[in-house]
């Protein structure tokens, strides 16, 4: 994908490109690239709902479980990274760690 951003470099985006090609999609088309980035962004931030997953699975010729398996690990890492980077949550984590050490 020609877009130079973190979403296009993600494992799930690469998985989508690969399976889109296998399904006969023109992955050089701007609309396809934008759809892949949009789906990647949603999957990695909130996860895909059952309807989106089923539609995507049908379009790519894979199972809904294949879709979920392709993004769930990366989504969890992305969410945890965001949580850990939040200053208030870092302070809370440090406070909880201190409480655990004291008891």
C-alpha positions in Angstrom: 0.0 0.0 0.0 1.4 3.4 -0.9 0.2 5.1 2.3 3.0 5.7 4.6 1.4 5.4 8.0 1.2 3.0 10.9 -2.1 1.5 9.8 -0.8 0.5 6.4 2.2 -1.1 8.1 0.2 -3.1 10.6 0.1 -6.9 10.4 -3.7 -6.8 10.0 -3.5 -4.4 7.0 -1.0 -6.6 5.4 -3.2 -9.6 6.0 -6.2 -7.8 4.5 -4.1 -6.9 1.4 -3.0 -10.5 1.0 -6.5 -11.9 1.3 -8.0 -9.2 -0.9 -5.6 -10.1 -3.7 -6.5 -13.8 -3.2 -10.1 -12.8 -3.5 -9.4 -11.0 -6.8 -9.6 -7.4 -5.6 -7.4 -4.7 -7.2 -5.4 -3.7 -4.2 -3.8 -0.8 -6.1 -7.2 0.9 -6.4 -7.5 3.9 -4.1 -10.9 2.8 -2.9 -9.6 -0.6 -1.9 -6.7 0.9 -0.1 -8.9 3.3 1.8 -11.3 0.5 2.7 -8.4 -1.6 4.1 -7.1 1.4 6.1 -10.6 2.1 7.5 -11.2 -1.6 8.4 -7.8 -1.8 10.0 -8.4 1.3 12.0 -11.7 0.1 13.3 -10.4 -3.4 14.0 -7.3 -2.2 15.9 -9.2 0.3 18.0 -12.6 -1.1 18.7 -12.7 -4.5 17.0 -15.1 -5.4 14.1 -18.7 -6.2 15.0 -20.3 -9.4 13.9 -22.0 -7.9 10.9 -18.8 -6.3 9.6 -16.8 -9.5 10.3 -19.3 -11.7 8.5 -19.5 -9.3 5.5 -15.7 -9.1 5.2 -15.3 -12.8 5.6 -17.8 -13.4 2.8 -16.0 -10.9 0.5 -12.6 -12.5 1.2 -13.7 -16.1 1.2 -12.5 -16.8 4.7 -14.3 -17.5 8.0 -15.3 -14.9 10.5 -12.9 -16.6 12.9 -10.1 -16.1 10.4 -10.8 -12.4 10.4 -11.0 -12.1 14.2 -7.8 -14.2 14.7 -6.0 -11.9 12.2 -6.5 -8.8 14.2 -7.3 -9.6 17.8 -3.7 -9.9 19.1 -2.6 -6.7 17.4 -5.7 -5.0 18.7 -4.9 -6.0 22.2 -1.3 -4.8 21.9 -2.5 -1.5 20.4 -5.0 -0.9 23.2 -2.6 -1.8 25.9 0.0 0.6 24.5 -2.5 3.4 24.5 -3.6 2.7 28.0 0.0 2.5 29.3 0.9 5.8 27.6 -1.8 7.8 29.3 -0.2 9.8 32.1 -3.0 9.3 34.6 -3.1 5.6 34.1 0.7 5.4 34.4 0.5 7.2 37.7 -2.3 4.9 38.8 -0.3 1.8 37.8 2.7 3.1 39.8 0.4 3.7 42.8 -1.1 0.2 42.6 2.4 -1.3 42.3 3.5 0.6 45.4 0.4 -0.6 47.3 1.2 -4.2 46.3 4.8 -3.8 47.5 3.6 -2.4 50.8 1.2 -5.2 51.6 
